[in-house]
Every structure is written in structure tokens, then in C-alpha cells.
């Protein structure tokens, strides 16, 4: 079952109210590939609660002086680190249980 936090059901106007960001700022973060809303058949952007949390985090980083490319770069680095950690853990588990691929 999918978590309610990841269901893309919130419109940009509500996201704006929840985050304090303007609709223009939200669209800008989408243009900069920092947020990825879905689109309804009519083209309306739909966001999740996870997206709302992410937008607040982005806004805080921007307020602290980070640029959008720095935020994106930091997130990409974090993803690579997480993938590497996961591969290392799988390798350790496989070695501990003598599992071969």
C-alpha cells in the first residue's frame, strides 16, 4: 500500500498556502528540476505531502544562501552515497551468509 504522503493530490494553490511560497516560486523550483509534480489530464499540477516537505526544505536552503544548482548537486551526491552504502551493506550481508550471485 502506498503512503498517503506520496500521493500526488494537492494543487499548487494549496501547496502555496501550506508552504508560504508563491505559485511562481513553486513553478521555478519545478523548472530547475528540484520538484516533480504530476499533471492531471487537464494539465493541473498535483503535489504530494512529501513534495510539500521538500519545497519547505528547498526554500530554507535558498534562504540560507544556497543556489538551486547547489541544492540539486548536493542531492545527487547524497543519492550516490546512499546507493554506495546500500551496495556495501548487501555485499557484507552476502559475505556473512555466504550468498553468491
N, C-alpha and C positions, 0 to 999 in steps of 0.2 A: 504494500500500500504506500502510495506517495504521500509525503508530508505536506500538510497544508501550507507550510512556509514556502514550498517550491511551486505551488500552483499559481500560474500567471493569470490573475483575475482582476487586478486593481488597475484602474485607469490612471492616466497621467495627472489628471486634476486632483485625484485623491492622494497620489504619491506626493504631489507638490504640497498639499496640506499637511501630510504626515511628516515630511522632511524639512519643510520651510524653504525648499529650493523652488525657483521659478520653473515653469514648464520649459522655458528656453534653456536653462541650465541643465535640466534632465536630458533634453534632446542633444545638447552639446556633448554630454558625457557619453551618450549613445554614439554620436558621430566619431568620438575619439576612441571608440571600441573599449569602453570601460564598463558598459552595461548593455545587456542584450535582451530587450523586451521581445515578446512575441507580438504578432499582429493578428487582429480579428479579421474575418472575411471583409469587413468594411474598411480595414486599414488602421483601426484604433490600436494604439499601443496598449499592451497588457503586461503588468508587472507582478511580481510575487512579493511576499513579505521579506524573503531573502534579498530581493533586489532593493527593497526599501532600506534594509540594514546596510547593504553595500553602498548605496547612494549617500547615506549619512557618513559612512567611513570615508568615502571619496571626498565629500565636502569638508570633512575635518582635516584630511591630509592637504587639500588645496588651501584651506585656511592657515595651515601650518607652513605654507610656502612651497609645497611640492607642486611640480608641473604634471600635467596629465601623462606625458611620456615617461616620467619618473615612476609614477604610480603603476603604469602598465608594465614597465621593466621590472619593478620590484615584485609584482605579482607573477610574472613569468619566471623569475628566479625562484620564487617560493614554490611554484609548481614543479620545476625541475628538481629542487631539493627534496620535495615530498616524494616524487617518483623514484629518485635515487634511494631514499630511505626505505621505501616500500620494497624495492628490488633487493636491497641488502637484507632486510628482515626476512623476505621469502627465502633468500639463499641460506640464511642462518637456520631457519626452520627446516628447510630441506636437508641441510647438512646434519642437523641434530637428529632428525628422524630417518636419515639415510635414504631420502627420497631422490630419485633421479628422473630427469625429464626425458 
